[in-house]
Amino acid sequence: MEKIIDFIVRNEYRQAQERLEKLIQTNAPKVIIQGQQKLVEELSEGKVKIGGDQELLQHTFETFEVKKGNGGKVYIQFDNGIKYFPNAKYGRFITR
């Protein structure tokens, strides 16, 4: 069993690292690459800003399911009823 926060940080880090590599390959503007590098560094240190009930991040889970909500936005629902919205209106958000 894994904590929700560990799952989120690991996956967000992987996605940020892949995006950084693509930005470098496509010769994106330097300021964009620097911003992405900063995000990758923060995630590698375990720093991630998530709104909502912070206590839920410490819960463990066994399975999760990727779903689409209203408006077609993707969210993750864990087996314990907790929902994580990586692309919510004002940033990352977690709720029950």
Backbone bond lengths (Angstrom), bond angles and torsions (degrees), N, CA, C in turn:
res aa  C-N    CA-C-N  psi(-1)  N-CA   C-N-CA  omega(-1)  CA-C   N-CA-C  phi
1 M - - - 1.450 - - 1.532 108.81 -
2 E 1.296 114.60 144.46 1.456 120.92 -173.60 1.533 109.92 -126.41
3 K 1.327 116.20 147.60 1.457 119.87 176.23 1.526 109.36 -74.58
4 I 1.313 115.73 147.20 1.455 121.21 -178.73 1.527 110.77 -61.75
5 I 1.320 117.85 -41.43 1.473 120.76 -178.61 1.517 111.24 -61.58
6 D 1.328 117.83 -39.08 1.464 121.13 179.24 1.526 110.91 -65.09
7 F 1.324 116.35 -41.29 1.460 122.39 177.95 1.528 110.48 -61.55
8 I 1.323 116.58 -46.50 1.462 121.42 -177.46 1.528 110.43 -64.83
9 V 1.326 117.22 -48.16 1.466 120.53 -178.53 1.523 110.54 -61.99
10 R 1.316 117.87 -43.83 1.466 121.01 -178.75 1.527 111.46 -61.31
11 N 1.329 116.58 -45.98 1.463 119.57 -177.98 1.526 112.62 -72.91
12 E 1.318 117.47 -39.25 1.462 120.43 177.90 1.532 109.76 -64.56
13 Y 1.339 117.37 -38.59 1.457 121.35 178.27 1.527 110.62 -62.94
14 R 1.315 116.37 -45.71 1.472 120.49 -179.75 1.522 110.48 -60.27
15 Q 1.331 117.24 -45.47 1.466 121.12 -179.69 1.525 111.52 -65.29
16 A 1.335 116.99 -41.29 1.462 120.95 179.84 1.529 110.72 -65.89
17 Q 1.323 117.17 -39.07 1.464 121.51 179.14 1.528 110.30 -64.92
18 E 1.335 117.53 -43.19 1.463 121.04 178.69 1.526 110.79 -62.99
19 R 1.333 116.33 -41.49 1.469 119.97 179.37 1.524 110.58 -65.38
20 L 1.319 117.72 -39.93 1.462 121.54 178.00 1.525 110.51 -60.37
21 E 1.324 117.19 -44.41 1.457 121.00 179.67 1.527 111.01 -61.75
22 K 1.342 117.23 -41.01 1.464 120.07 179.18 1.528 111.29 -68.39
23 L 1.329 117.34 -37.30 1.463 120.34 177.72 1.525 110.85 -63.16
24 I 1.328 116.43 -40.26 1.461 120.77 179.20 1.526 110.08 -67.15
25 Q 1.333 117.42 -42.60 1.461 121.73 -179.78 1.523 112.23 -62.36
26 T 1.331 116.17 -36.57 1.465 120.23 -176.64 1.527 112.64 -91.31
27 N 1.326 116.85 8.17 1.464 121.94 179.87 1.528 112.12 53.41
28 A 1.312 115.74 52.12 1.462 121.67 178.05 1.530 108.83 -67.43
29 P 1.335 116.99 161.62 1.469 119.61 178.07 1.532 111.01 -55.81
30 K 1.320 114.82 145.81 1.468 121.86 -174.64 1.527 112.36 -57.73
31 V 1.328 117.20 -39.00 1.468 120.86 -177.83 1.535 111.23 -64.81
32 I 1.314 117.54 -34.78 1.473 121.15 178.31 1.526 109.78 -69.69
33 I 1.320 116.17 -42.80 1.467 119.98 179.04 1.524 110.43 -63.54
34 Q 1.330 117.51 -41.46 1.461 120.66 179.37 1.525 111.26 -63.74
35 G 1.320 117.25 -40.73 1.466 120.72 177.58 1.510 111.75 -62.39
36 Q 1.323 116.74 -41.64 1.461 120.91 178.81 1.523 110.87 -68.33
37 Q 1.334 117.47 -37.56 1.466 120.74 177.26 1.523 110.68 -62.68
38 K 1.323 116.66 -39.64 1.465 120.77 178.28 1.526 110.60 -63.14
39 L 1.341 116.44 -42.12 1.466 120.90 178.02 1.523 110.80 -62.35
40 V 1.323 117.27 -43.90 1.470 121.69 179.16 1.523 110.37 -61.43
41 E 1.332 117.61 -42.75 1.468 121.42 179.21 1.528 111.35 -62.93
42 E 1.340 116.79 -43.18 1.464 120.18 179.62 1.526 110.99 -63.51
43 L 1.319 116.72 -42.10 1.459 120.12 179.81 1.530 111.41 -67.95
44 S 1.331 117.25 -34.39 1.465 119.32 178.86 1.524 110.89 -67.22
45 E 1.341 117.17 -24.81 1.462 121.93 176.52 1.527 111.64 -88.68
46 G 1.335 117.28 -1.19 1.454 120.88 179.08 1.521 113.80 85.50
47 K 1.321 117.33 11.38 1.463 120.85 -179.57 1.528 109.41 -90.64
48 V 1.309 115.04 121.26 1.462 120.50 176.97 1.530 107.77 -148.46
49 K 1.323 116.60 135.82 1.459 121.29 -178.61 1.526 108.51 -98.27
50 I 1.336 115.02 117.64 1.462 121.21 -178.96 1.517 108.15 -130.88
51 G 1.323 116.28 128.49 1.452 120.79 178.07 1.519 111.15 -83.65
52 G 1.301 116.59 168.95 1.458 121.10 178.44 1.517 111.67 101.20
53 D 1.325 115.07 -157.90 1.460 122.06 -176.49 1.532 110.12 -78.89
54 Q 1.329 116.99 103.18 1.464 122.36 -176.13 1.531 112.94 -62.62
55 E 1.310 117.06 -26.98 1.467 121.23 179.72 1.532 111.17 -61.64
56 L 1.321 117.39 -31.04 1.466 121.51 -177.84 1.531 112.09 -65.42
57 L 1.317 117.05 -24.76 1.466 120.53 -178.98 1.524 112.39 -65.19
58 Q 1.321 117.89 -23.33 1.464 121.88 -177.38 1.530 113.01 -89.15
59 H 1.337 117.64 -6.00 1.464 121.04 178.37 1.529 109.98 -70.49
60 T 1.315 115.93 154.79 1.460 120.59 176.75 1.523 109.05 -102.46
61 F 1.325 115.14 161.56 1.463 120.85 179.18 1.518 109.37 -146.65
62 E 1.321 115.20 162.19 1.462 120.46 176.70 1.517 111.07 -109.61
63 T 1.334 116.41 -43.37 1.463 120.05 -178.85 1.524 109.52 -131.84
64 F 1.322 114.61 162.41 1.457 120.72 175.64 1.521 108.58 -144.41
65 E 1.320 114.88 163.36 1.451 120.96 -178.25 1.528 108.01 -138.16
66 V 1.315 116.68 132.68 1.460 121.30 176.60 1.520 107.50 -88.78
67 K 1.339 115.96 125.36 1.461 120.95 -177.00 1.514 109.74 -129.24
68 K 1.334 115.41 167.62 1.458 121.62 174.70 1.510 108.69 -115.16
69 G 1.327 115.18 132.91 1.452 120.82 -179.77 1.512 111.42 -97.53
70 N 1.318 115.90 -165.94 1.452 121.06 176.66 1.521 109.49 -62.18
71 G 1.306 116.19 135.82 1.459 119.58 -178.35 1.520 112.35 85.38
72 G 1.316 117.78 1.27 1.460 121.36 176.47 1.521 115.27 79.72
73 K 1.334 117.58 9.87 1.467 119.45 179.29 1.529 109.93 -77.54
74 V 1.322 114.58 137.99 1.461 121.51 -178.06 1.530 109.81 -81.95
75 Y 1.337 115.61 140.38 1.460 121.42 172.33 1.520 108.84 -142.70
76 I 1.322 115.85 166.21 1.463 121.37 -178.74 1.516 108.34 -114.60
77 Q 1.333 115.65 128.34 1.460 120.50 175.99 1.522 107.93 -111.88
78 F 1.336 115.17 121.59 1.454 121.17 179.24 1.521 109.36 -85.74
79 D 1.337 116.75 161.88 1.467 121.62 -175.62 1.525 113.31 -64.78
80 N 1.329 118.46 -16.27 1.464 120.61 -180.00 1.533 112.23 -94.70
81 G 1.328 117.41 13.48 1.460 121.58 175.63 1.514 114.77 88.42
82 I 1.310 118.23 1.26 1.464 121.90 179.72 1.526 108.87 -84.50
83 K 1.343 115.48 138.07 1.462 120.85 -179.83 1.526 109.47 -117.44
84 Y 1.330 115.24 135.40 1.459 122.21 178.71 1.527 108.39 -118.28
85 F 1.328 115.69 124.65 1.454 122.38 -179.17 1.534 108.90 -110.44
86 P 1.338 118.31 100.53 1.464 119.87 -177.06 1.530 113.50 -72.59
87 N 1.329 117.35 -22.21 1.460 121.07 -176.81 1.520 111.29 -124.35
88 A 1.317 117.06 45.40 1.466 120.65 178.82 1.526 109.73 -69.51
89 K 1.312 116.39 170.36 1.462 121.74 -175.07 1.525 113.17 -54.68
90 Y 1.322 117.49 -41.64 1.463 121.23 -177.78 1.523 112.60 -113.28
91 G 1.317 117.99 29.53 1.459 121.86 178.73 1.522 111.88 109.84
92 R 1.311 116.48 -167.91 1.465 121.51 -178.54 1.532 110.21 -65.07
93 F 1.367 115.14 143.77 1.462 119.60 -176.12 1.524 109.06 -149.18
94 I 1.343 116.58 142.39 1.461 121.79 177.61 1.523 109.27 -129.53
95 T 1.329 115.59 140.24 1.463 121.37 -179.37 1.521 109.82 -153.95
96 R 1.333 115.31 169.40 1.460 119.61 177.42 1.513 108.56 -101.47
